[in-house]
Amino acid sequence: MKGEWMQAGGGWVLPFDGAVEHVPDLKLWMGFSTVSQQLCAWDLSAMDKPPTLQHSWIDLKTPEEWSASRLSLLNLGGGRF
């Protein structure tokens, strides 16, 4: 089966918009939610079930009339973004 792709999970899609950063110390993935466009942390360790939302930050809430054209994170190290 060398060079073949296979589906690892169920019929779910990844919950983030754009790039995502892995934080090894926390064993979580950080990114912006496709639903709320808020910064969120997910547990993606289980491949047989959808990702589990661990935390969502509302500190980055923008006015409703604003729309994001591109979302990205900058990893500063030490668990800071």
N, C-alpha and C positions, 0 to 999 in steps of 0.2 A: 504494500500500500504506500510505497514511497511517493511523495509528491502529490498526494490527494488530500483534499479538504473534507472535513466532516463537521456536522453540526454538534456543538458541545452542549447546548442548553435546550430549553423548551422553545415555545413559540414567542418568546419575549424579546424586546429590543433593549439596547443599553439606554439608561435614563439621562444621559448627559448630552449637552450641546457643545460641539467642538472638542478641543483637546481636554484631556484629563491627566491628573498627576497622581502617581502612587506615592503614599506616605508609608514607608516600610515600618517605622516605629509604631504607627497606629494600626497597621494592616488594613488601611482604608484607601479609597480612591477619592480624590477631590476634583470637583468640576462644577459646571453650571448646569442646572436642571433644564431639561427640554420643556417642562411644564411651567415652572415659575420663573425661570432664568435667575434663580437665587443660587448662591454658592452653597453646595451640599457635599456631604461625605457619605459614601456608600461602601458596603461590604460586598465585594465581588468574589469572595472565596468559594462559594458554592456554585458549581457550574450546572447543577441540575434544577435550580430554581432561580427566579428573578432576583436581581440585586436588592439588598436590604438598605433602606435609607437609615443612616445613623444620626445625622444632624443636618439642619438647615439653618443658615444664618440670614436673618432679615435685616441686618445692619446695612446691607448693600441695596436696599430697596430704592428704586428710582421712580420718579413720577410716572403715572400711567400713560401720559402722552409721549413719553420717550420710548424709543425702540432701539434695541441693540443691533448694531450692524456686524459686530464681531466680538466674541467673548474669549478671554484667555487668562491664564494664571501665570504668575511668575513665582517660582519656588525660590525662596530666600534661604532655605536650609533651616534646620532646627525646628521643623514643623511650622514655619512661618511662610505666608504667601502674600 
